[in-house]
Amino acid sequence: MPFNKITPADISFFKSILEEKYVLADEENLSRCASDQTEDLHYLPEIALQPGTTEEVSKILKHCNDNNLPVTARGAGTGLSGGALPVFGGICLDMKRFNKILHVDKRNFQVTTEPGVITQELQEHLKAEGLFYPPDPASKGSCFIGGNVSENSGGPRAVKYGVVKDYVLNLEIVLANGEIMWTGANVLKNATGYNLTQLVVGSEGTLCIITKIVLRLIPAVKHDLLLLVPFRSAVEACAAVNAIFLAGYTPSALEFMERDALEWSMRYVQSTGINLPADIAAHLLIEVDGNHMEELYRDAEAISLIVQQYDIDEVLFADSHEQKQMLWTLRRKVGEAVKSNSIYKEEDTVVPRAELPELLKVIKELGAEYGFRSVCYGHAGDGNLHVNIVKGDMSDEDWQTKLPQGIRKLFKEVVRMGGTLSGEHGIGLVQKEYMDIAFNEVQMSLMRQIKQVFDPKGILNPGKILMNV
């Protein structure tokens, strides 16, 4: 893409609308903006800008659009698909100063927030008001709510409560030409024209820059119970997931962890709180929540009886806040633990829930065929399995040439099962070459046309989602 390089005149313009301390070209800040949590990728921007108002974003984008300068918005840098990497250099639009919760509307169960608010801080702020925003990605303690909207994030509680798109009512956005607009209305039902709000959710910063977010909320739940179920067969653990739903129960979280995932996480956080017998292959972490403890105990007992149809060890009921926290910490740290063990690639596969056992079998068969080792975990309750492929003893040549063939075959199998390429991590940079597996040329053409309408010059997060765009 023939973008222009940043000139001293551009820098002078940026300094005319931002304080000089928010126009950054030092090595430390550029390096920080050059990577996220995706593998070991590194793309330096030419400059990093930290606007603090919508109007400043508007002026920056208008200038960049007029001068053909690429702009990549960045949140907390916790992404797993390379979605916020400035692959064409240019400007990193660092949104960290957009960090205010603007208004909590308790009467209407809504909150208006800026995109740079940390998700967990938003949740805790709302909980103090008796309100609940359920989506809770593993990185909720550091990720920004704006990044969650851009990726349509989920997390463990998506199985009962849904993902980010189910809570976004309205967005203030800035278009590539600097125009500011709202995408919808602060109402629960809206059948007025095309749904621009939902089009922007999950668009990974390729269509516009989000500057304000209106989320719907629900009343906070009072209680939860947590079970850890050890299985001697990982495939049986996957099969038990759908059995729980077929029996009429909807847990608030239902997580799958292969043995290696839990073992590595325990080592990573230096925890010895879980007994891990040699014959255990996988675990299910199952949470039920609600406002009446007697109902939760009944549900937990019923779920315990269901899983006893399978070859399991003793079920652990977490009976204290500390034990619950320990189990959730182990689950949420799996990704970091895997990354600390080896060079790796993470595929974010999702299939209809009943197909999980077949998906796991296919992953292991492909590992044997292509010579890779996989560590699987994820949100089994909604069919979302994270496949961590560790390099281990693979040669560099096989890692670069043979592995992509195996990943392509995996995605073909996923689509054959009725699934798709990503459940919550997005396409970004690293998955775009596989988009042809999930979409035909008519569908891809429509996506390219949507991009063209929003961003005719292609300056917003170029090189992401779509090939050659």
N, C-alpha and C positions, 0 to 999 in steps of 0.2 A: 504494500500500500504506500503510495507516494506522499507521506506526511512530511511537513516541514520540520526543521530543527528549531529549537528555541533560540531566539536571538537576544542580545542585550536590550533591544527595544521591548521585547515581550516581558522581560524581567522588570524593566522600568514600569511597564503598565501594571503588572501584578503588584508591585510595591506601591503603586498609586492608589490601589483599592484595599490592600491588606497592610497591616503593620509589618515592618520589615522582619520581625521575629517569626512571622508566619509564612515567610517565603524562604524555603529551606533548600540549600544546595550542598550542605556538608556531607561528608562521607558517611557518618553514622546514620543520619536520617534517610539518606538515599538507600543505604544498604537495608535498613529496616523495612522500607517500602518495596524492596526487591524480591521478597519471598513471603510465603505464608506457611501453612502446615502441610503443603502438598509435596511429598517426596523431598528432593533436594534442589528444586528449581530456583533460579536466581536471574531476575531481569531488572536492571537498574533503570529507574526513571531519570530524566534529565533534571527535574526539579520536583519538589514536593510543596504543595500549597495547603494551608490549613484555614479555610474560610470558617466564619462563625455565624453567618446569617444567610438566609435564602437569597437576599439581594446580591451578596458577594458571590455566591455560586452562579447566579444569573450573569453577572458581569464577566466572570471568568469564562463561562461556557460560550457566551457570545463572542468574546475575543478569540477563543480557540477555534470556534466554528468559522469565523471570518478569516482566520490565518492558517487553517488546516493543521491544527496541532492536536495530537491524540491525548485523550483524557481517560484515566483509569481511576475510578472511585475506590477508596479503601476504607474498610472498617477496622476491626481489631486484628485482622490478619490470621484468623483461625480457620480459613477455608481449606477444603480438601480436594478441590478440583482445579486449582490455579486460576480461579475466577477473578482475583483482584491483582494479578501480576501484570505490570506494564510491559508487555512483550514488544511493543514498538517504541519504548522509551517515553518521551513526552512528559506529560504532567501526571503525577500521582495526586489525586484530590483526596487528601487525608481528612476524614470526617470526624475526627476525635473531639473537636470543639462543639459539635452538635450533641451535647451531653445532658440536656435538661428534660425532665418530665414536666410538661407544660401545664397539664390540667387533668385532674381526676374528676370525672363526672359520675358520682355515686348514684345519683337519681336515675341515670340512663345506663349505668354499667358500661362506661367507656373511659378510655384514657387517651389523651393526645400527648405524644412524645416525640422528641427528636431522635434521629437514627443512631446517634453515638452513645446512647444509654446502654450500659451493660445489662444483658437480659436478666440475670439473677437479681441485680439491684432493682430493676423494674418490678420483678415478681415480689420481692420482699417489701418494697414500698406499697404495692397493692394489697399484699396480705395483711399489712398493718391496718388497712382500711376495710378488711373483711371481703376483699375481692380476689379473684383468681384468674391469672393468665396462664393457661396450661402448657403450651409448647416449651419444651425444656431440653434443647440439644446438649450433648455431653460437655460441650465447652461453655455452658451457660454462665459460668463464673468469670469468663473473660470476653466472650463474643458480644457483638453489638446487635441490638434489635434491628437496625437497618440492614445488616448483613443477613440476619434471619429472614427478613422480608425478601431480600434480593435472591436468596437461595430457596425460598419456601421451605424452611427448616421444619423438622419434626421433633424427634426425640422419643424417649420411652413412653410418654403418656399420650402419644398420638393415637394409640390403639383404641382408647376410649374417648379422647377429647378432640382428636383431629390435629391438623398441622397449621402452620402460620396462616395459610390462605383462608382458613375457616374463621379467623378472628380479625382480619383486616377489613375495615369498613371504608376507609377513605385515605388518600395519600396526597400530600402536596409534593409536586415534582417540578423539576426544571428541565425543559427540553434542550436539545443540543444547541438550538439557536438562542438560548437564554430566556425563552418565554416561561413564565411561572403559571402553573394551573393546579387545580384540584381535580382528581380523577373521578370522584363519585359524590356520595352524600353520607352523612353520619346517621344512617338508618339501617335497620336490620333487614329490610326487604327493599329491593330496588330493581325494577324491571324497566328502567328508562334508558333505552339505547344500548349500545355495546358496553360490556363491562370492562372499562379501561383499568379499573383498580386491579382486577384479577389478571389482566394481561401484564401489568407491571410486576405483580408478585411473581417471583421466580425468574425474572428476566435478566438477572445477574449484572445489572448496571449497563446493559447494552442499549437500552431504549431511552433512559433518562436518569437524572439524579434525584433520589428521594430526600426531601428535607423535613417533612413532618409525616407522622403516622398516627392514624386514629384506629384504635383497637377496641373490639367489643370484649367484655369481660363476663365472668359468671361468678356466682357466690362462692366463697371459699369453702372447701370441705373441711370437716373437723377431724376426721380420723383416717388412719390407714393401717393395714397389716401387710407384712412382707414375708414371703416364703422363698427358700432356696431349695430347689429339688435336684439332687444328683442322679444322673442317668448313666447306665453302663453302655448305652448305645446312643451316639449322637443323632442318628436317624430317628430312633424312637423318641428322643427329646423333641425333634421337629414334629413328629406325628402327634405327640401329646398336645401340642399347641392348638391344633384345630379341634381336637377332642373336647377341650375345655369350652370352646365356643359352641360346638354342637350340643353340649349339655346345657346351654343356656346362660353361661356366665361370661361377663365382659370385664376382665381385669383392667385396672387403671394403668398397668404396665405388665408386659410379658416379654422378658429379655432372654435371649439364647447366648450361651458362652461355651465354646469348646474348651476342653481341658487346658490346652496351651494358653488360651486367652486369659483364663482365670489364674493359672499358675504364674504366667509372666506378670500379670497385674499385681498379684500378691508380692512377688519379688520386687517389683518396681516401687511399690508404696511401703515396702518392708512390713508387711502384715502377715501374721501367723494365725489370724482369727478363724480360718476355715480349715477343717480337716479334709484332706484330699486323698482318699484311698487310691491305690494304684490302678484299680479296675474301673474308675469313674472316667467316662469319656466326655461328658458335657453336663451343663447345668441349665435349668430354667430359673430365672428370678421373676417371681410373680407377686404383684402388688394388687390389693383391692382397697378401695377407698369409699368413703361415704360419711354420713352424719350419725349413724347408729351402730355402735360397736357390736351389739348382738347380731345384727345382720351380717356384719363383716366376718365375725367368727363362724357363722353358719356357712357363708360363701367359702371361706378359707378351708373349713373342714370338708366341704363338698369337693373342692378342687383337689385337696389332698387325696380323697378317695379315687378321683378320676385318674390321677397320675400313678396311683398304685396298681393300675392295670399293666403298667410297664415295668421293666427291670430297673428298679431304682434302689438307692440306698435310703438312709433315714432322712426325712424331710426336716429342714431347719426352719423353725418359726422364729423370726427376729422379734424378741420380746422387750427390747429397749430402744430408745432413740439412738443410743450410741451404736448398737448393733446394726440398726437400719442404715445409719450413716456410713458405717464401715462397708456394708454390702454395696451400697450405691457408689461409694468411692471406688471400690474395686471395679465395678462395671464401667464407670465413666472414665477410668484411667487406662482401659484396655488399649485404646489407640496409641496413647503415648508410650505405653509399655512395649507394644510391638515395634514402634518406631525406634525405641532405644536398643532393641535387640539386633536389628538388621536393616539394611537398605530394603525398602518395601514399596509396593504399590497397593493402593486400596481401591477396590471396586465396590460400588454402592448398589448392588443388585436388589431388585424387588420383583416378587412374583405373587400371584394369588396365594393366600395363606395356605391352602390345602396342598400346594405344590412344593412347600418347603422341603419335605423329605427327599423328593426327586432332585431338587436343586442342590442339596448338600451332596447327594451321590454323584451328580454330574461334576461338581467342583473337584471332588476327590479323584474321579476318573480322569479328568483333564490334567490334574496335577501329576498323575502317574504317566500320562501320555506325553506331556510337555516338560516334565522334569522340574516342576516347581512345588514348593511346600506352601500350604495355605493355613491360615488361622482365621476361623470364622466366628463371628459374633454379631449381634444386632437385635433389631426390634422385631422379634419373631411374631409378635401379635398382629402386626400388619404386613407380614411377608417380606420385610426389609432386612436383608442379610448383608453385612459388611464382610467382604472377602479380602483379607490382608494377605497378599502374596509376598513372601519374604525371599530375598535373594539367596541367602544362605550360601550353599556351595555352587550355585549356578555360575557358569562362566560369564564374563562380560558380553561375549558374542551372543550366547543364548539369551541373556537378559534383554539385549537390544533387538534381536531379530526373531528368535523363536517364541519368546513370551508374548509379544503382541498377537501372534497367530493364535495362541491359546486363549487370550482374552477375547479376541474376536469370536472364536468358537463358543466361548462361554456366553457372550451376549446373544449370539444366535439361539442358543439353547434357552436362555432366559425369555427371549421374545416368543419362541415356540411355545413356552409354557403359559403365555399370556401376560408376561411381565415386561419390564422396560429397563433402560440403562441406569437410571438413578432414582432413588427414592427421596433423597433429601440433600445430597451433597452438590447437586448441580452438574452441568456438563463442562462449563468453563473451558480451559485449555486442553486438559488431558483426555477428555472423552469425545471431543468433537469429531474425531476421525471415525467414530463408530456410529454416528447419527444415522447413516444410511441403512443400518440394520433395523432401526426402529421406525423409520419414516421413508415413504416413497418420494419420488421427485416432485409430485404435486404438493405434498405436504411441506417439503423443504422449500419449494418456491414460494409458498404462502408466507413462511417464516422470513425468508429473505425480503419479501415485499413489505412485511410489517416493519422490519428493521429499516428499510429504505424510507418509509413514511415518517418514522420518528426521528431518524438520524441520517438524512440524505448524504452527508459527506463521510459517514462512518467513523466519526471521531470518538464515539463513546465505547470504551472498553473493546477496542478492536482486537480481532483474533480469537474471540471467544464464541462458543456455542456452534456457530456455523462456519464451515470451511470456506475460505476465500472471501470472507466478509469482515 
